[in-house]
């Protein structure tokens, strides 16, 4: 895989519609696994698109169903 195909934390946050801080929390909770981390104490994470899609699918599956329109008479 080329590093050009990887997603930055900013890309992931935009794709999941969350903050960059939330992405960092997902990584810390081991719910999102980075493909690599740049060297250094604050090295940037890079993510494989398939991992991001996995998390997105899980998040959608965990959402409660919205009530149906209408109601009972």
Secondary structure, DSSP 4 states (H G I P E B T S, - for coil): --GGGSEEHHHHHHHHTS-HHHHHHHHHTTSS--SEE-SSTTPPEEE-HHHHHHHHHHHHHHSPPPPPSS---
